Amino acid sequence: MNIFLTGVNRGLGFEIAKSAIDKGHTVIGAVRQFADKKLVRALDENRIILYEGDITNELFIKQVADDLQEKQICIDILINNAAVLVGREQTIEQLSMEDFKHTLDVNLVAPIQITKHFLKLMPENSGVIINISSEAGSITNAYGGDFSYAISKAALNMFTKQMKALTNEHNYTVYAIHPGWMKTDMGGGLAPLQPSESARAILSIALGDKKSLTIRFLLIMKVLR
């Protein structure tokens, strides 16, 4: 299968790519700079295709989608993983609106425009879309902090719900998944999970293994049949 994955150069994204390649799948990803291509040395470079550019730039996303279409490369699984978390200690009075807008661009706008341009590359009866969300985006359990991140993830959950409703007629499978608290640059060293654990579960879900939908890897948006 062909998997398009953002945030492929580190953390959870790198581990998803590694798991996918180890299982014989092809990973297609975007990196901001080809200096990040060093990740290829740790993987099978025959099974990874990288594009250099900014995923918040819609023109870049369209160019990638058009190039894949021209090469007749379909996308079986789309995983919107890339995200930023900034201003953790900021109160609402201190909130940087520049950081807020940047967070929305990466965590929300990018997944929307990637989905917009990549749907044409996905098989109608078996395509899978996974948005990596967070329980920080839960409205029921909202807390007074991480304003930019939490709001972006709550909005991403809504987009996931909308996409499932919209694509029912095409039989896409659409998820928003909270991957757990992981030892990554974002999660920090105190996190109980290794990103490789979450990566394996997310890939299993993408490949249709519902047994991976455990309490540890909380499915925020269930697929509506």
C-alpha positions in Angstrom: 0.0 0.0 0.0 1.0 3.7 -0.5 0.8 5.8 2.6 1.1 9.6 2.6 2.3 10.8 5.9 3.2 14.3 7.3 5.7 14.9 10.0 7.7 11.9 8.7 11.1 13.1 9.7 10.9 12.6 13.5 8.9 11.3 16.5 5.7 9.5 15.9 5.8 10.2 12.1 9.2 8.6 11.8 8.1 5.5 13.7 4.9 5.1 11.6 7.1 5.4 8.5 9.5 2.8 9.9 6.7 0.4 10.8 5.1 0.8 7.4 8.3 0.2 5.5 9.2 -2.8 7.6 5.8 -4.3 6.6 6.6 -3.7 2.9 4.5 -0.6 2.3 5.6 2.6 0.5 5.7 5.9 2.4 5.3 9.2 0.7 6.0 12.3 2.8 6.8 16.0 2.9 9.8 17.5 4.6 10.5 21.1 5.1 14.2 20.7 4.0 16.0 17.8 2.3 18.5 18.0 5.2 15.7 15.9 6.9 16.4 13.3 4.3 18.9 11.8 6.7 15.9 9.7 7.9 16.2 7.7 4.7 19.5 6.3 5.8 17.7 4.5 8.7 15.0 3.2 6.4 14.7 1.5 3.0 15.1 4.4 0.6 13.4 2.3 -2.1 10.2 2.5 -0.2 10.1 6.2 0.7 9.4 9.1 -1.5 10.0 12.6 -0.1 8.9 16.0 -1.3 10.5 19.2 0.0 8.2 22.0 1.0 5.9 23.6 3.5 2.6 21.7 4.2 0.9 25.0 5.2 1.4 26.2 1.6 -1.6 25.0 -0.4 0.2 25.5 -3.8 2.9 23.1 -2.6 0.3 20.5 -1.6 -1.5 20.8 -4.9 1.8 20.4 -6.8 2.6 17.2 -4.8 -0.9 15.8 -5.5 -0.7 16.7 -9.2 2.8 15.1 -9.5 1.6 11.9 -7.9 -1.4 11.8 -10.1 0.8 12.3 -13.2 2.9 9.4 -12.1 -0.3 7.3 -11.5 0.6 6.8 -7.8 -2.5 6.2 -5.7 -2.7 6.9 -2.0 -4.3 4.1 0.0 -3.8 5.7 3.4 -3.5 9.4 4.3 -2.2 10.2 7.8 -2.2 13.8 8.9 0.3 13.6 11.7 2.4 16.8 11.7 1.7 19.2 14.5 3.2 21.9 16.7 2.6 22.8 20.3 3.9 26.3 21.3 3.2 28.7 24.2 2.5 26.0 26.8 2.9 28.3 29.7 1.0 31.2 28.3 -2.1 32.5 30.0 -4.9 33.8 27.9 -3.6 37.3 28.7 -0.2 36.3 27.4 -1.3 34.4 24.3 0.7 35.1 21.2 -1.7 35.5 18.3 1.2 34.9 15.9 1.8 31.5 17.6 -2.0 30.8 17.6 -2.3 31.4 13.8 0.8 29.3 13.1 -0.6 26.5 15.2 -3.9 26.6 13.3 -2.0 26.6 10.0 0.0 23.4 10.9 -2.5 21.5 13.0 -5.7 22.3 11.2 -5.3 24.1 7.8 -2.6 21.8 6.5 -4.7 18.6 7.1 -7.7 20.2 5.5 -5.9 21.3 2.4 -4.0 17.9 2.1 -7.3 16.1 2.3 -8.8 18.5 -0.2 -6.1 17.8 -2.9 -5.4 14.1 -2.1 -8.9 12.7 -2.2 -8.6 12.4 -6.0 -5.7 10.0 -5.4 -7.5 7.7 -3.0 -9.6 4.6 -4.0 -13.3 5.3 -3.2 -14.1 1.9 -1.7 -11.0 1.4 0.5 -9.3 4.8 1.2 -8.4 5.5 4.8 -7.9 9.0 6.3 -6.4 9.3 9.8 -6.0 12.6 11.6 -3.7 12.4 14.6 -5.6 14.4 17.2 -5.3 14.7 21.0 -7.5 14.4 24.1 -6.5 18.0 24.5 -9.1 18.6 21.8 -11.9 17.2 23.9 -14.6 19.8 24.6 -16.0 17.7 27.5 -12.6 17.6 29.2 -11.4 21.1 28.3 -8.8 22.6 30.6 -7.6 26.2 30.9 -4.3 26.0 29.0 -2.6 25.1 25.7 -5.1 27.3 24.0 -3.6 27.2 20.5 -3.0 23.4 20.5 -6.3 22.4 22.2 -8.4 24.6 19.9 -6.6 23.4 16.8 -7.2 19.7 17.8 -10.9 20.3 18.7 -11.4 21.8 15.3 -9.5 18.9 13.7 -12.0 16.5 15.4 -14.9 18.5 13.9 -13.2 18.3 10.4 -12.9 14.5 10.9 -16.5 14.2 11.8 -17.5 16.3 8.7 -15.3 14.2 6.4 -16.9 11.0 7.6 -20.4 12.4 7.0 -19.3 13.7 3.6 -17.6 10.5 2.4 -20.2 7.9 3.4 -21.2 7.5 -0.2 -17.6 6.8 -1.2 -17.0 4.4 1.7 -13.9 6.0 3.0 -12.8 5.1 6.5 -12.0 8.3 8.6 -10.5 8.4 12.1 -9.3 11.0 14.5 -6.9 9.2 16.9 -5.3 10.3 20.2 -2.0 8.4 20.1 -1.3 8.6 23.9 1.3 10.6 25.8 4.6 9.7 24.2 8.3 10.3 24.7 8.8 12.8 21.8 10.0 16.4 21.6 6.4 17.4 22.3 5.6 14.8 24.9 8.8 15.1 26.9 10.8 12.5 28.8 8.2 11.7 31.5 5.7 10.3 29.0 4.9 6.6 29.6 4.7 5.5 25.9 7.4 5.1 23.3 6.3 6.5 19.9 7.1 3.1 18.3 4.2 1.6 20.4 1.7 4.2 19.2 3.0 3.9 15.7 2.4 0.2 15.5 -1.1 0.6 16.8 -2.0 3.4 14.4 -0.6 1.5 11.4 -2.7 -1.5 12.5 -5.8 0.6 12.6 -5.0 2.1 9.2 -4.6 -1.4 7.8 -8.0 -2.5 9.2 -7.1 -4.2 12.5 -9.8 -3.0 14.9 -8.2 -5.0 17.7 -5.8 -2.1 18.0 -8.6 0.3 19.2 -7.7 -0.1 22.8 -8.1 2.2 25.8 -4.4 3.0 25.5 -4.8 4.4 22.0 -8.0 6.3 22.4 -10.1 6.5 19.3 -11.7 10.0 19.6 -14.0 9.7 16.5 -15.5 6.3 15.9 -16.3 5.4 12.3 -20.0 5.7 11.7 -21.2 2.7 9.7 
